[in-house]
Amino acid sequence: MSSTQQKPEAQVDGPRRTPSSLLSHARDFRPGFLVKLAVMAVIDALGVYVVITAFTVGSTIIAWSMIVLLLVANVVYFTKRALPMKYLLPGLAFLFVYQVFTIAYTGYIAFTNYGDGHNGTKPQAIEALLAQNEKRVEGTDAYPLVVVRDGDELGFAIIDGDEVRAGTAEEPLAEVDAEVSDGAITSISGFDILDRQGVLAEQKAVASLRVAFSDDPNDGSIRTQDGRNGYIYESILEYDEAADTMTNTETGVVYSENDSGQFASPDGETLNVGWRVFTGLDNIKTAFGDERYSVPFVKVLIWTFVFAITSVVGTFLIGLFFAIVLNDPRLKYRRIMRSLLILPYAFPAFMSFLLWRGMLNTKYGFINETFFGGMDINWLGDPTLARLAVLGVQMWVGFPYMFLIATGALQSIPGETIEAAKIDGAGALRIWRSVTMPLLLIAVTPLLIASFSFNFNNFNIIEMLTAGGPMFSDASVPIGSTDILITMVYSISGLDGGAPKNYGLASALSIIIFVIVATISVISFKKSRTLEEIN
């Protein structure tokens, strides 16, 4: 064999190693996979907690929505076929939770009577009616009683014949293991007995506490006034499940279910606790047909448009003015002046509102003391002055943002375009009107539309500066001269404590606001497309 003849290559025996790119996730235990596994384990644990809590409180829609999100997340992040979704899913999940679900739930509430007197379901309303209309049963013996604590919950334990029964506001009395000495309970398994000082410290809670005697609401409950003796309290109302009626055992009046989610007597008298029901367009009709709401609504709507438009136009013009001035290269110390102009924007807005509220104080405010010689000008108490004050403060807080975007837009305009216009003989005003302004608007129009939407719902400045005041003198609801639609909704909802809670009507008004803002935004964006033709 010739020395130059090559020998055949040696063949390597044994299985070929699988490239890491072909390994399944079940066998790919690299550090990145372990980190992903740990993160998903935490997300799954939190999700399971939400699911359990939602099912416990009866929120099945939230529970099943969370289950679907968890399943989708695990499938996406443990498969190689959904690479784009790995990046899109977090954003889509937050979009669903904070936007889609919120809008859908608000829309659902808008067509119900959810609010004071209609907070829960029908079974909850029946239970509440029976509990709230209890009276002590005359002639019944007192039960020896001690006040107990189960964690953070207070409860009662009584001696009932030869057994000891204990329970809390959430759990009815049930037999427990306990020790009794000289007719008094000395210890109870699973409960802590409060001593006399402990009972006195919780006196108000003990006096209002009721513990159901059994699982049957008609058996009444145990209550006490002295923390030592318990008495049977039974409801004067009796619910007939078969007939679906509530009967007052003292008067004999029978209350039947009506279409408004309440028990009503034949003469129209209703019991004070109802339940949530679908009311159709009743809330929309109330908003526009009930003068208590329709008259203030029109006033507030007009002011909301005035506030939003004036805020956007005013802040833009002020910001644009400073941007033009400081865009001139001949001006010295431009950087320092730009830094000073953005200070109101850098300062937290809510702090600015509170600061201006103090400065506008009638008696001791900086504005009256410094600029008006100590005059008692009621800036926030007069309707016209209050609106001017709101607009002035919004100009102060908002113009730095417009100054920044106008500065950026002006500096992005090519210098060659301006030079070409000058060569063609255009003057400064012609250049500004035909070149600079159109190019500027192309960049800032979407931001102006967004600013309008923000100011249309600018809750913070109204609530922190004027709280909506001064109030309308002819309105039966707590709505004021500086209220905009979003603060009007807040007041009608009752969350500020100024009116009974009416979440259904507030949600209906929220939908109206959404429709108004969405319509204006869509129209504005369509109109703004015509500016793009300049490019």
C-alpha positions in Angstrom: 0.0 0.0 0.0 1.4 3.4 -0.9 2.4 5.6 1.9 0.4 8.4 0.3 -2.8 6.3 0.3 -5.1 7.7 2.9 -6.7 5.4 5.5 -10.4 5.5 5.9 -11.5 7.8 8.7 -12.4 6.0 11.9 -16.0 5.8 12.6 -17.2 6.9 16.0 -19.4 4.4 17.7 -22.2 5.3 20.1 -25.3 7.5 20.1 -25.0 11.0 18.6 -25.5 13.9 21.0 -28.7 15.8 20.6 -28.1 19.6 20.0 -29.4 21.8 22.8 -31.7 23.4 20.4 -33.6 20.2 20.0 -34.0 19.4 23.7 -37.5 19.6 25.1 -38.2 22.0 27.9 -38.8 18.9 30.2 -35.0 17.9 29.9 -33.4 21.4 29.3 -32.3 22.3 32.9 -30.0 25.2 32.0 -30.0 28.2 34.4 -32.3 30.2 32.2 -34.9 27.5 32.3 -34.6 27.2 36.1 -35.1 31.0 36.4 -38.2 30.8 34.2 -39.5 27.9 36.2 -39.1 29.8 39.4 -40.8 32.9 38.0 -43.7 30.9 36.6 -44.1 29.1 40.0 -44.5 32.4 41.8 -47.0 33.6 39.2 -49.0 30.3 39.4 -49.0 30.5 43.2 -50.4 34.1 43.1 -52.9 33.1 40.4 -54.1 30.1 42.4 -54.5 32.3 45.5 -56.7 34.7 43.4 -58.7 31.8 42.0 -59.4 30.4 45.5 -60.3 33.8 46.9 -62.6 34.6 43.9 -64.4 31.3 44.3 -64.7 31.9 48.0 -66.5 35.2 47.6 -68.6 34.0 44.7 -66.7 35.9 41.9 -66.8 33.1 39.4 -66.1 35.3 36.4 -62.8 36.5 37.9 -61.9 33.0 39.0 -62.4 31.5 35.6 -60.7 34.4 33.8 -57.6 33.9 36.1 -57.7 30.2 35.3 -57.6 30.9 31.6 -54.8 33.4 31.9 -52.7 30.9 33.9 -53.3 28.1 31.4 -52.4 30.4 28.5 -49.2 31.7 30.3 -48.0 28.2 31.1 -48.6 27.0 27.6 -46.9 30.0 26.0 -43.8 30.0 28.2 -43.2 26.2 28.1 -43.5 25.7 24.4 -41.2 26.7 21.5 -44.0 27.3 19.1 -45.2 30.6 20.6 -42.1 32.8 20.5 -43.9 36.1 19.6 -46.5 35.5 22.3 -43.7 35.3 25.0 -43.3 39.1 24.4 -46.9 40.0 23.8 -48.6 38.0 26.6 -47.7 40.3 29.5 -49.0 43.3 27.8 -52.1 41.5 26.6 -52.7 40.2 30.1 -52.5 43.7 31.7 -54.7 45.1 28.8 -57.3 42.5 29.6 -57.2 42.9 33.4 -57.0 46.7 33.6 -58.8 47.8 30.4 -61.1 45.2 28.9 -62.3 43.7 32.1 -62.8 47.1 33.8 -64.8 48.5 30.8 -66.9 45.3 30.6 -67.6 45.3 34.3 -68.5 49.0 34.3 -70.8 48.3 31.4 -72.5 45.5 33.4 -72.9 47.6 36.5 -74.4 50.5 34.4 -77.4 48.3 33.7 -78.1 47.3 37.3 -79.3 49.0 40.5 -76.1 48.4 42.4 -75.8 50.8 45.3 -77.0 51.5 48.8 -79.8 49.1 49.6 -78.9 46.9 46.6 -75.4 45.7 47.4 -75.6 41.9 47.3 -77.6 39.0 46.0 -81.1 38.1 46.9 -80.1 35.4 49.5 -77.8 38.0 51.2 -80.6 40.5 51.2 -83.0 38.0 52.9 -80.4 37.2 55.5 -79.7 40.9 56.2 -83.5 41.7 56.5 -84.0 38.9 59.0 -81.0 40.0 61.0 -81.8 43.7 61.0 -85.4 43.3 62.1 -84.7 41.2 65.2 -86.3 41.7 68.6 -85.7 40.0 71.9 -88.1 37.1 72.5 -90.0 38.0 75.7 -90.1 35.5 78.4 -87.1 33.4 77.3 -84.4 32.4 79.8 -81.0 34.0 79.7 -78.1 31.8 78.7 -74.8 32.1 80.7 -72.4 33.7 78.2 -68.8 34.6 77.7 -67.3 36.7 75.0 -64.6 34.8 73.0 -62.1 35.6 70.3 -61.2 33.4 67.4 -58.2 35.2 65.8 -59.5 38.7 65.0 -63.1 37.7 65.2 -65.3 38.2 68.3 -67.9 35.6 69.2 -70.1 34.2 72.0 -70.0 31.0 73.9 -73.2 29.9 75.9 -74.2 27.1 78.2 -77.2 25.4 76.5 -78.3 22.7 78.9 -75.5 20.2 79.3 -73.4 21.4 76.4 -71.4 24.5 75.5 -71.9 26.1 72.1 -69.7 28.8 70.5 -69.8 30.8 67.3 -68.9 34.1 65.7 -70.7 36.6 63.5 -69.8 34.4 60.5 -70.3 31.0 62.0 -73.5 29.9 63.9 -73.3 28.4 67.4 -72.0 24.9 67.4 -71.1 22.4 70.2 -67.4 22.7 71.4 -65.2 21.1 73.9 -65.1 23.3 77.0 -64.7 23.3 80.8 -67.5 24.6 83.0 -67.0 25.5 86.7 -69.8 26.7 89.0 -72.0 27.4 86.1 -69.4 29.5 84.2 -67.3 28.6 81.2 -63.6 28.6 82.1 -61.9 27.4 78.9 -62.9 26.6 75.3 -61.0 24.6 72.8 -60.1 26.8 69.8 -61.2 30.1 71.4 -59.8 32.7 73.8 -62.1 33.9 76.5 -62.1 37.7 77.1 -61.8 38.9 80.7 -63.8 41.8 82.0 -61.3 44.4 80.9 -61.3 42.9 77.4 -65.0 43.0 77.2 -65.1 46.6 78.3 -62.5 47.5 75.7 -64.7 45.9 73.0 -68.0 47.1 74.5 -69.4 48.7 71.4 -68.5 45.7 69.2 -69.9 43.3 71.7 -73.2 45.2 72.0 -73.7 45.1 68.2 -72.5 41.5 67.8 -75.0 38.8 66.8 -74.3 35.1 66.5 -76.8 33.0 64.7 -78.4 30.3 67.0 -78.2 27.7 64.2 -78.0 27.4 60.4 -81.7 28.2 60.2 -82.1 32.1 60.1 -85.6 31.7 61.5 -84.1 30.4 64.8 -82.9 33.9 65.6 -79.6 34.8 67.2 -77.8 35.3 70.5 -77.1 38.9 71.7 -75.9 40.5 74.9 -75.8 43.8 76.5 -73.6 43.1 79.6 -71.3 40.4 78.2 -72.5 37.8 80.8 -76.0 36.9 79.8 -77.2 36.1 76.3 -80.8 36.3 75.0 -82.6 34.9 72.0 -83.5 37.5 69.4 -85.8 36.6 66.6 -86.7 38.5 63.5 -90.2 40.0 63.2 -89.9 39.2 59.5 -90.5 35.6 58.3 -89.4 34.4 54.9 -91.6 31.9 53.0 -89.3 30.2 50.5 -92.1 28.5 48.7 -94.1 31.6 48.2 -91.0 33.9 47.9 -92.6 36.4 50.3 -91.6 38.2 53.5 -94.2 38.5 56.2 -94.1 40.9 59.2 -95.3 38.7 62.1 -96.4 41.7 64.2 -98.5 43.5 61.5 -99.3 40.6 59.2 -98.3 42.6 56.1 -96.9 40.4 53.3 -94.1 41.7 51.1 -93.6 40.3 47.7 -90.7 40.7 45.2 -91.0 43.6 42.8 -89.0 44.4 39.6 -86.7 46.8 41.5 -85.0 44.1 43.6 -87.0 44.7 46.8 -89.8 43.2 48.8 -92.8 45.5 48.5 -96.2 45.4 50.3 -99.5 45.8 48.3 -99.6 49.5 49.1 -96.1 50.1 47.8 -94.1 50.1 51.0 -90.7 48.5 50.5 -88.3 46.9 53.0 -85.0 48.7 53.4 -82.6 46.1 52.0 -82.8 44.9 48.4 -80.6 43.1 45.9 -79.0 43.7 42.6 -81.1 43.2 39.5 -80.9 44.1 35.8 -82.6 47.4 35.2 -82.0 47.9 31.5 -81.7 51.6 30.5 -83.2 53.0 33.7 -79.9 54.6 34.7 -79.5 56.2 31.4 -83.0 57.5 31.6 -82.4 58.8 35.1 -79.2 60.7 33.9 -81.1 62.5 31.2 -84.7 62.5 32.4 -84.4 63.2 36.2 -84.0 66.9 36.7 -81.9 66.2 39.9 -79.2 64.9 37.5 -80.0 66.2 34.0 -79.8 69.9 34.9 -76.5 69.7 36.7 -75.2 67.3 34.1 -75.6 69.8 31.3 -73.8 72.5 33.3 -71.0 70.1 34.2 -70.7 68.9 30.6 -70.3 72.4 29.3 -67.7 73.3 31.9 -65.9 70.1 31.3 -65.5 71.0 27.6 -64.4 74.5 28.5 -61.9 73.3 31.0 -60.4 70.6 28.7 -60.2 72.8 25.6 -58.9 75.8 27.4 -56.3 73.7 29.3 -55.0 72.1 26.1 -55.0 75.3 24.0 -53.6 77.5 26.8 -50.8 75.2 27.9 -49.8 74.6 24.3 -49.7 78.3 23.4 -47.7 79.1 26.5 -45.3 76.2 26.0 -45.0 77.0 22.3 -44.1 80.6 23.1 -41.3 79.7 25.4 -40.1 77.0 23.0 -39.8 79.5 20.2 -38.1 82.1 22.4 -35.6 79.6 23.8 -35.0 78.0 20.4 -33.2 81.1 19.1 -29.5 80.3 19.2 -28.7 84.0 19.8 -30.2 83.8 23.3 -27.8 83.3 26.1 -28.3 80.9 29.1 -30.9 78.9 27.2 -30.1 75.6 29.0 -30.5 77.3 32.4 -33.8 78.9 31.5 -35.1 75.6 30.0 -34.2 73.8 33.3 -36.1 76.5 35.3 -39.2 76.2 33.0 -39.6 72.5 33.5 -39.5 72.7 37.3 -43.4 72.9 37.7 -43.5 69.6 35.6 -40.8 68.0 37.7 -42.6 68.8 41.0 -45.4 66.2 41.8 -48.7 67.5 40.4 -50.8 66.7 43.5 -48.3 68.6 45.7 -48.7 71.6 43.3 -52.5 71.4 43.7 -52.3 71.4 47.5 -49.7 74.2 47.5 -51.9 76.4 45.3 -54.9 75.6 47.5 -53.0 77.1 50.4 -51.8 80.0 48.4 -55.4 80.8 47.3 -56.7 80.8 50.9 -59.0 83.7 51.6 -57.6 84.8 54.9 -54.0 83.8 54.9 -53.2 82.9 51.3 -50.0 84.1 49.7 -51.8 85.5 46.6 -54.1 87.8 48.6 -51.4 88.8 51.1 -48.8 89.6 48.4 -50.6 90.8 45.4 -53.9 92.3 46.7 -52.8 93.9 49.9 -54.4 91.4 52.2 -57.9 91.6 50.6 -60.3 88.8 51.4 -60.8 87.5 47.9 -62.6 84.2 48.0 -60.8 82.5 45.1 -62.3 79.1 45.8 -65.7 80.1 47.1 -67.0 82.1 44.2 -68.0 80.1 41.1 -66.3 82.4 38.5 -63.1 82.9 40.5 -62.9 79.2 41.4 -63.1 78.3 37.7 -60.4 80.9 36.8 -58.3 79.5 39.7 -58.6 76.0 38.4 -57.6 77.1 34.8 -54.7 79.1 36.1 -53.3 76.3 38.2 -53.7 73.9 35.3 -51.7 76.3 33.1 -48.9 76.4 35.7 -48.8 72.6 36.0 -49.3 71.8 32.3 -47.3 74.3 30.2 -43.9 72.7 30.9 -45.0 69.5 29.2 -46.1 71.4 26.1 -42.9 73.4 26.3 -40.9 70.1 26.1 -42.8 68.6 23.2 -42.9 71.9 21.3 -39.1 72.3 21.8 -38.5 68.8 20.5 -40.8 69.3 17.5 -39.1 72.6 16.5 -35.6 71.1 16.8 -36.7 68.2 14.6 -37.6 70.5 11.7 -34.8 70.3 9.1 -32.9 73.5 8.8 -32.6 72.9 5.0 -36.4 73.3 4.7 -36.3 76.7 6.4 -33.4 77.8 4.3 -35.2 76.7 1.1 -38.2 78.8 2.1 -36.0 81.8 2.7 -34.3 81.4 -0.7 -37.8 81.3 -2.3 -38.4 84.7 -0.8 -40.7 83.8 2.1 -40.7 86.1 5.0 -40.6 85.1 8.7 -44.4 85.1 9.1 -44.9 83.1 5.8 -42.3 80.5 6.9 -44.0 80.1 10.2 -47.5 79.8 8.8 -46.7 77.6 5.8 -43.7 75.5 6.9 -42.9 75.6 10.6 -46.5 75.4 12.0 -47.7 72.5 9.7 -44.6 70.5 10.4 -45.0 71.2 14.1 -48.6 70.1 14.2 -47.7 66.8 12.5 -45.6 65.9 15.5 -47.7 67.3 18.3 -51.3 66.7 17.2 -51.5 63.2 18.6 -50.1 64.5 21.9 -52.7 67.3 21.9 -55.5 64.8 21.5 -54.1 62.7 24.3 -53.8 65.8 26.5 -57.5 66.7 25.8 -58.5 63.2 26.8 -56.4 63.5 30.0 -57.9 66.9 30.9 -61.4 65.8 30.1 -60.9 63.3 33.0 -58.5 65.4 35.1 -59.8 64.2 38.5 -56.9 65.2 40.7 -56.8 69.0 40.1 -60.6 69.4 40.8 -60.7 67.1 43.8 -57.5 68.5 45.4 -57.9 72.2 44.6 -61.7 72.9 45.0 -63.3 69.5 45.7 -65.8 70.5 43.1 -67.0 73.5 45.0 -68.6 75.9 45.4 -71.7 73.7 45.3 -74.8 74.4 43.1 -77.5 76.0 45.3 -80.3 74.5 43.2 -79.0 70.9 43.0 -80.2 68.1 45.2 -77.0 66.1 44.7 -73.5 67.2 45.9 -72.3 68.7 42.6 -70.5 72.0 42.3 -69.4 74.7 39.9 -66.0 73.4 39.2 -67.0 69.7 39.0 -66.1 68.0 35.7 -67.9 64.9 34.5 -65.4 62.5 36.3 -65.7 64.2 39.7 -69.5 64.4 39.2 -69.5 60.6 38.7 -67.4 60.3 41.9 -69.8 62.3 43.9 -72.9 60.5 42.5 -71.2 57.1 43.3 -71.2 58.2 47.0 -67.6 57.3 47.5 -66.9 60.7 49.0 -69.6 60.2 51.6 -71.7 63.2 50.3 -74.5 61.1 48.9 -76.0 57.6 49.1 -74.0 55.2 47.0 -75.3 54.7 43.5 -72.8 52.7 41.6 -75.2 51.8 38.8 -75.9 55.4 37.9 -72.2 56.4 38.3 -71.2 53.5 35.9 -73.8 54.7 33.4 -72.3 58.2 33.4 -68.9 56.7 33.1 -69.9 54.9 29.9 -71.3 58.2 28.6 -67.9 59.9 29.3 -66.1 57.0 27.6 -68.3 57.4 24.5 -67.8 61.2 24.4 -64.0 61.0 24.7 -63.7 58.1 22.3 -65.8 59.8 19.7 -63.9 63.1 19.9 -60.5 61.2 19.8 -61.5 59.2 16.7 -62.7 62.2 14.9 -59.6 64.2 15.8 -57.2 61.5 14.7 -59.0 61.2 11.4 -58.8 65.0 10.9 -55.1 64.9 11.8 -54.3 62.5 9.0 -54.7 65.4 6.5 -51.6 67.0 8.0 -49.5 64.0 7.0 -50.0 64.9 3.4 -47.6 67.7 3.9 -44.8 65.2 4.3 
